[in-house]
Amino acid sequence: MLVRPNESDLDEFRRGIDPLASSGKLGALLAQFPASFKDSPQSRDYVNGLLRAFGGYRVAVELRHKSWSDNIGGTLQLLNAFDAAWVQIDEPKFRFSIRQNYLPNVEGFYYMRLHGRNAKNWWKHDKSEDRYDYLYSSEELREFSETADAARRLVKKLYLYTNNHFS
């Protein structure tokens, strides 16, 4: 069941980030959803409400379930209506994992997250951070560098993050 933040919670959060935003030091807000968050009318309504609540900020939305990429037109319509970036993610691919092309969907900014490819420990692990125990090879990083370079030419700002629990 999705729990929606109330206006008081949203106002408190905005008060916390507004000093960063007003000083030009806030990059983008990340709305990260788990693989269990599937495309549905209820989920779309939730994302719509979240994007509406943070309309004055850059928002990047990380969706992991394949149902969102199966309905790529509807997903892009939802995100683009708010100039929200569809977070491009690298993680192990399972049958229900989202499929992405690593292209930006809005001109304002691009957002990519590298979670590692530790498929063996992704779902079965002692600690949740064990799934991120992965060291990208130089060749893998070169591919992401090329992707970032291509995206940089299409957007005003680029964000690329790696999970570094084990660095």
C-alpha positions as CSV (number, residue, x, y, z in Angstrom):
1,M,0.0,0.0,0.0
2,L,1.3,3.4,-1.0
3,V,1.5,6.0,1.8
4,R,1.2,9.5,0.6
5,P,3.0,12.3,2.4
6,N,0.7,14.9,3.8
7,E,1.1,18.6,3.2
8,S,2.9,19.1,6.5
9,D,5.5,16.5,5.6
10,L,6.0,18.0,2.2
11,D,6.3,21.5,3.7
12,E,8.9,20.4,6.2
13,F,10.9,18.7,3.5
14,R,10.8,21.8,1.3
15,R,11.9,23.9,4.2
16,G,14.9,21.6,4.6
17,I,16.0,21.7,1.0
18,D,15.1,25.3,0.1
19,P,18.3,26.8,1.5
20,L,20.2,24.5,-1.0
21,A,17.9,25.3,-3.8
22,S,18.0,29.1,-3.3
23,S,21.8,29.0,-3.1
24,G,22.0,27.0,-6.4
25,K,23.5,24.0,-4.6
26,L,20.6,21.6,-5.0
27,G,21.1,19.3,-8.0
28,A,18.0,17.1,-8.4
29,L,15.7,15.3,-6.1
30,L,15.7,11.5,-6.5
31,A,12.4,9.7,-6.3
32,Q,13.5,6.0,-6.1
33,F,11.0,3.2,-6.4
34,P,11.6,-0.5,-5.7
35,A,11.2,-3.2,-8.3
36,S,7.8,-4.0,-6.7
37,F,6.4,-0.6,-7.7
38,K,4.6,-1.6,-10.9
39,D,3.0,0.6,-13.5
40,S,-0.7,0.9,-12.6
41,P,-3.3,3.7,-12.4
42,Q,-2.6,3.9,-8.6
43,S,1.2,4.1,-9.1
44,R,0.9,6.7,-11.9
45,D,-1.4,8.8,-9.7
46,Y,1.2,8.5,-6.9
47,V,4.1,9.6,-9.2
48,N,1.9,12.4,-10.6
49,G,1.2,13.7,-7.1
50,L,4.8,13.6,-6.1
51,L,5.9,15.4,-9.3
52,R,3.2,18.0,-8.8
53,A,4.2,18.5,-5.1
54,F,7.9,19.2,-6.2
55,G,7.1,21.0,-9.4
56,G,9.6,23.8,-8.5
57,Y,12.5,21.4,-8.3
58,R,14.4,19.2,-10.7
59,V,13.1,15.7,-10.0
60,A,14.6,12.4,-11.2
61,V,12.4,9.3,-11.1
62,E,13.9,5.9,-10.7
63,L,11.6,3.1,-11.8
64,R,12.8,-0.5,-11.8
65,H,9.9,-2.7,-12.8
66,K,9.6,-3.7,-16.5
67,S,6.0,-2.7,-16.7
68,W,7.2,1.0,-16.9
69,S,9.3,0.3,-19.9
70,D,6.6,-1.9,-21.5
71,N,4.4,1.2,-21.4
72,I,7.2,3.6,-22.5
73,G,4.9,6.1,-24.2
74,G,2.7,6.5,-21.1
75,T,5.8,6.6,-18.8
76,L,7.4,9.3,-20.9
77,Q,4.2,11.3,-21.1
78,L,3.9,11.3,-17.3
79,L,7.6,12.3,-16.7
80,N,7.9,14.7,-19.5
81,A,4.8,16.6,-18.4
82,F,6.8,17.7,-15.3
83,D,10.2,17.9,-17.0
84,A,11.3,15.0,-14.7
85,A,14.2,12.9,-15.8
86,W,13.7,9.1,-16.1
87,V,16.7,7.8,-14.2
88,Q,18.8,5.4,-16.3
89,I,20.0,2.6,-14.1
90,D,22.5,-0.1,-14.4
91,E,21.8,-3.2,-12.3
92,P,21.5,-6.9,-12.9
93,K,18.7,-7.6,-15.4
94,F,16.0,-10.1,-14.4
95,R,12.9,-11.0,-16.4
96,F,10.9,-8.2,-14.6
97,S,13.7,-5.6,-14.7
98,I,13.1,-2.3,-16.5
99,R,14.6,-2.0,-20.0
100,Q,16.2,1.3,-20.9
101,N,18.1,2.9,-23.8
102,Y,20.2,5.3,-21.7
103,L,19.0,8.3,-23.7
104,P,17.8,11.5,-21.9
105,N,14.0,12.1,-22.0
106,V,14.2,15.8,-21.1
107,E,16.6,18.5,-22.2
108,G,17.1,20.0,-18.7
109,F,19.1,17.2,-17.2
110,Y,20.2,13.6,-17.3
111,Y,20.4,11.3,-14.3
112,M,22.2,7.9,-14.3
113,R,22.8,5.5,-11.4
114,L,25.2,2.6,-11.5
115,H,24.2,0.0,-8.9
116,G,26.5,-2.8,-10.0
117,R,25.8,-6.1,-11.6
118,N,26.0,-8.5,-8.7
119,A,23.1,-10.7,-9.8
120,K,24.2,-13.5,-7.4
121,N,23.6,-11.4,-4.3
122,W,20.9,-9.1,-5.6
123,W,18.0,-10.9,-3.9
124,K,19.8,-13.2,-1.5
125,H,22.2,-11.5,0.9
126,D,23.0,-11.1,4.6
127,K,22.9,-7.3,4.4
128,S,21.0,-5.2,1.8
129,E,24.2,-3.4,0.8
130,D,25.7,-6.8,-0.2
131,R,23.9,-6.5,-3.5
132,Y,26.1,-3.6,-4.4
133,D,29.4,-5.4,-3.9
134,Y,30.5,-5.1,-7.5
135,L,33.6,-3.6,-9.1
136,Y,33.0,-2.3,-12.6
137,S,35.7,-3.2,-15.1
138,S,37.6,-0.4,-17.0
139,E,35.7,-1.5,-20.1
140,E,32.3,-1.3,-18.4
141,L,33.2,2.2,-17.1
142,R,34.4,3.3,-20.5
143,E,31.0,2.4,-21.9
144,F,29.3,4.5,-19.3
145,S,31.7,7.3,-20.0
146,E,30.8,7.2,-23.7
147,T,27.1,7.2,-22.8
148,A,27.5,10.2,-20.4
149,D,29.5,12.1,-23.1
150,A,26.7,11.5,-25.6
151,A,24.0,12.5,-23.1
152,R,26.0,15.6,-22.1
153,R,25.6,16.9,-25.6
154,L,21.8,16.8,-25.4
155,V,21.2,18.2,-21.9
156,K,22.1,21.2,-19.8
157,K,23.2,19.2,-16.7
158,L,24.3,15.6,-16.2
159,Y,24.3,13.6,-13.0
160,L,26.0,10.2,-12.8
161,Y,26.2,8.3,-9.5
162,T,27.8,5.0,-8.5
163,N,26.9,3.0,-5.5
164,N,30.1,2.9,-3.5
165,H,29.3,0.9,-0.4
166,F,32.5,-1.0,-0.9
167,S,35.0,1.6,-2.2
